[in-house]
């Protein structure tokens, strides 16, 4: 399947969130109301069931659902970008599709305060670290089209610009005079048109220098990296190992992120899934995608909405504070018995489930699950009386599981 078709399918699917969310919430009404109705042997419980159903219905009618932004028109209409497409490779081998290539390479001295900036689209950005005091950037450009003249014509307007100003060394992919994908450039001589574009960066740099990456429609690959990282991925996947600078800022939109270890001031994932093995002093904003975190260290502030699920596997024994604000997302926190913690949990149109016998919540009874319409606040603790950790959770329309 071409990238255009695949991306269009993904975006179309995301545009249906509004409708799908309605059915999810409607299912929630049935799910929550059914056990209540089954227990309505007394007049009081029957009244509770009516209250829950009415309150949920009233709330659903007032919920504002967010419209998912569409991808740029030039992507959906004018470009077919495929990577690792076996059918494409076969057509190249038998001559049906023509290929134009160009290589680029440049080296800059990397002093201690110097930073590197990469701005690319339609390809992979792969970072490697080394001991040399140099920034080395190699770019492989491949243009595929129905005929060689179209491939070469487009190749002629693709350039890599570079330069150094003060302590910043920069490389940028330029397409056409404006540096962006002008629609006129995607048209061939006649009916012929581009089939595939690859602009792949292979970067070598010292691990402790600062790095800025802006990558659209490709994949970003990072090794263990100690320098300050500023990353903005759009319609791009992120694969990273240990990126633990406390000043890191990472944003991924319309793409999945797989990270071995993260520290930083901001981690933002939208319309994609997050797989994070461990994090230290995490500040995360997640929307329209699941998030699975293996282990947390020190502290974490997490905001998540329409995420289906946020799971946290375990916590370091010296963990200090967790704050979660969630909407339309199920929460699952594991191995809480390792913490000497106080808990403050507020639910609205949701349920708190205590699956760990060591957790002691004052006043928590099964009856609380009936009054879903009201905001319920629960306080409790586990471990010693002089707690060393604070866990605060605010959940709207979601189940909170404490294991």
N, C-alpha and C positions, 0 to 999 in steps of 0.2 A: 504494500500500500504506500502511495506517495505521502510525503510530509504534509502536503496541502490537504489531502483527503483525511489523513490521520488527525491533523490539527483541527480541521473543520469539525470532525467528528467529536473531538474532545471539547471544543468550545461550545458546540451545539449541546453536548451533554451537560455542560456546566450551566448553559442558559436555561436548562430545565430544572435547575435547583428550586426555583420558586414553586413550580408545580409539585415536584417531588417532596419538597419540605411540607407542603400542605397535607399530602397523604401520610407523611411520617407523623405529623402532629395529630392528624385524625386517628391514626393507628394508636397513638399515645392515649387519646381520649378513651378508646375502646379498652386498651390494655389496663389503664388505671381504674376505669369504672367497673370492669368485669369482676375483679375480686371483691370489690365493695358491694356490688349488687348480689354476689353469691352469699354474702354474709348478712344480707338485709332481712334477718328474721325479726328484728325489733324495729319499732318506728324510728328510733334515734338513728340507727345505721342506715335506714332507707333515706332519711333526710340528709345524712352525710353524703350518700351517693349522689343524690340530686344536686346538692351544693357543689360537689366536685365537678359533675358533668356540666352544670350551668356556668361555673367559673371558668372552666377550661374553654368552653365554647365562646364565652365573652372575650376571653384573652386572645384566642385565635383570630377573632374578627378584628382585633386591634393591632395585631402584630405587623410590623413593617418589615417586609422581606426585601433583601438587597438584590439589585439587578447586577448580574455579573458582566463586567465590561468585555466587549468583543475584542478579538485580536485585530491588529492593523489590517486594512483592506489589501495592501500590497502583498501581504503574506497569504491571505486566503484566496486571492484572485489571480495573482501574477507569478507565483513562484511554486515550484515543486522541488522540495529539498529532501532527499532521502539519504540516509547513512546506513551502510552495511546492507544494502538492498541486493540480494542475490540475483534477482531478475535484471536489475540495472547492470550488474557486472557481466552478465551473459550477453546483454545487448552491446556492451562495449567490446567484448571479445569478438563478436561476429560482425562488428562494424556498423550496426544500426545507429549507434550513438557515438558522436565524436567527442574527443577530449582535448582541451587546451590546458596547459600547465604553466606555472610560473613559481619560482622560488625567490625568497628574500631572506637576507641574514644581516644582522647588525650587532655590534658589540660596543658597550659603553663602560667606562670605568665606574665602579660602584664604591663611592666613599661611604663612611659610616652613616652620615645623616641623609644620604640620598634615598629617594623613593622611586618606585617603578609603577607606571600606570599603563594598563592594557585596555584598549577599547576595540571590541571585535563583534562581528555578527556572522551568522551562517557557518559556524564551525566550532572546533574544539580549542579550548585554551588549557594547556597542560603545563603545570609548574614543576620544575625540578630544582633542588637546592644543591649547591656545591661550595667548596672552600675558597674559590677564586673571588677576588674583589672586582667582579665584573657582572654586568647584565648582558646576557646574550639572548637574542630573540631570533628564532628561525620560523619562517612562515611558508607553508606549502599551499598554493592556490590551485584548485582544480575546478574547471568549468566544463560542464557536460551539456551538449545541445544536439539537435537533430542534424545539424551540419557544422562543419568546422568553422565556417565564416561567422556564424552566430556565436559560437563559443569564443572565437578570437576577438570578435567585436566587443563582447562583454568583458573579456579579460583586459582589453585595452583601457577600460575605465575603472578597473579595480587596482588600487594602489595602497601601499602601506606608508604612512607618514611617520616620521620620528623626529625627536629633538630633545634638547635639554635646556631647561630654564631654571636658574637658581639650583635647587636641590632635587628637582623633579625630572626624571627621564620618562618620556612618553612615547607610546606606539599606538597608532590608530588605523583601523581599516577604513579606507575612503572608497565609496562607490559613486562615480559620477562627480560632477562639480560641487555638489552640496554635501557629499560624504554620506548620503543616505540612499535608500533604494528607490530612486525615481522610477515611476511606473513605465515611462517611455523606454527605459533601458531594458525592460524585460521582454520587449517585443522583438521578434526576429525579422529577417528580411521579408518574409511572407508569412506562411503558416507555421514555419519552424519557430521553435522557442526553446528556452533553456529547460533542461531536465534536472540538473543537479548542480549545486554549488557547495564547495568546501573551501573554507579559509581557516586553516588549522595553525594555531600558534604553539610552538614548543619553546618554553622559556627556561633559562638557567639563571639562577641568582643566589646571592647569600641568604641564608635563612632568617637573619635578624633585621634585614632592611624592610621598610614599609612597602606594602603592595596594594594597589588599587586595580580592580578588575570590573569592567562593564561588558557583559557578554550576552548577546541576544541570539536565540535560535541555535543553540549548540549545547556543549557539555563543558563544564569546568572541573578540572581535576587538580587537587591540591595534596601535597605530601605533608609530613610533619612540618609545621611552619611556626616560627617564633616571633616574627615581625608583626607589626600592626597590619591588619587586613581590612580593607573596605571592598565589599563585593556586592554587585547588583546583577542578578541573573533574571532575564525575562525569557519565557518559553525555553528555558535551559535547565538541565539537570546539574546538580552539584554532587560531586564525590570527593570527600575530604577526609584526611586522617586527623592528626592532632593539631588543632588550631587554637592555641591557648593564650594568646595575648589579651590582657584585660581590656584593651581598647578596640577589640574587633567589632566590626559592624557588618552583618550579613543579611542580605535580602534576596529571597527567591520567590518569583511570581510565575505561576503557570509552570511549575516544575517540581520534581521531588528532590529532597535533600537527604543524603546519607553521610553522617559525620561521626567519626570515631570519638573525638573529644572536643569540647568547645568551652571557651571562656570569652567574655566580651560584654560590651555595653548593650548590644542589641542583636537579636536573632529574629528575623521576620520571615514567615513562610505563609504564602497565600495561594490557594488553589493547587495544593500539592501536599504530599505526605512527608513527614519528618521522621527519620530513623536516627536517633542520637544515642550512642553508647553511654557516654557520661558527660556531665557538665559541671562547671564550677562557677558560682555566682551568676546564675543564668537569668537573663531578662529576655523573655520570648513573647512574641505576638503571633498567633496562629489562627488562620481562618480558612474554612472550606477544605479541610484536610485533616487526616488523623495524625497523631503525634505519639511516638513510642520512645520513652527515655529509659535507659537501663539503670543508671545510678546518678544521684545528685550529691554534690559536695557544697559545703558552706551555706549557700542560700539560693533561693529561686523565686522569681516573680513571673507568673505565666498568665497571659490573657488568651483565651481561646473561644471561638464562636463557630457554630455550624461545623464542628470538627468530628462529629460522630464519636470519637473516643480519644481521650488522653490517658495514657498509662505510664506510671512511674514504677519501675521494678523494685528499687531499693534506695536506701539513704545511708550516707556515711554516718558513723557514730558521732562525729563532731558537727553534724549538720545543725544549723542555727535557726533558719526561718524559711517558711514556705507560704507564699500568697498566691492563690489561684482565683481568678474570676472567669467563670465559664457560662456560656449560653448555648443551649441545644447541643450539648456534648456530654457524653458519659465519662465519668472519672473513675479511675482505678489506681489506688495507691497500695503498694505492696511492702511487706516486711517492716511494718511500723513498730513491731515489738523491739526493734533495734534502737529505737529512739526513746529518750526520756522527755516526752513532749506534752504540751498543752494543746488542746484543740478547740477551735471556734468555727463551727460549720453552720452556714445559713443556706437553706434550700427554698426555692419557690417553684411550685409545680414540679416537684421531684421527690426523690426518696433517698434517705440515708440508710445504707446497709452496713452494719458492723459485723465483719466476718472474723474478727480477731477477739478472742475472749479476754485478752489483756487490756482491751480498750474499755474504759469506764466513762459512760456519758450520763450526766445527771438528767433524770426525768425522761429518758428516751424509752418509749414503749412502742409496741406494734400498732397501737391506736394512732400514732402520729402519721402513719402512712395513709390514713384515710383523708386527713385534712390537707389535701394537696394544694388547694387554692390559696391557702395562707402561707406567708413566709414563716418558716420555722427556723428557730435558732437553737443549736445544740452546743453545749460546752462539756469538755471532758479532758481526761488525761490518761497517760500510760507511763509506767515506770515510777520513779521516785517522786516524792511530793515537791521537791525543789527542782522543777523542770528547767532544762537548758535549751529547749527548742520550742518554737511557736509555729503552729500550723493553722492558717486561716483560709477557709474555702467559702466562696460565694457561688452558688450554682442556680441557674435558671433553666427550667425544662431539661433536666438531666438527672440520672441516677449517680449517686456518690457511693463508691465501694471502698471501704477501708479494711484492708487485709492485715 
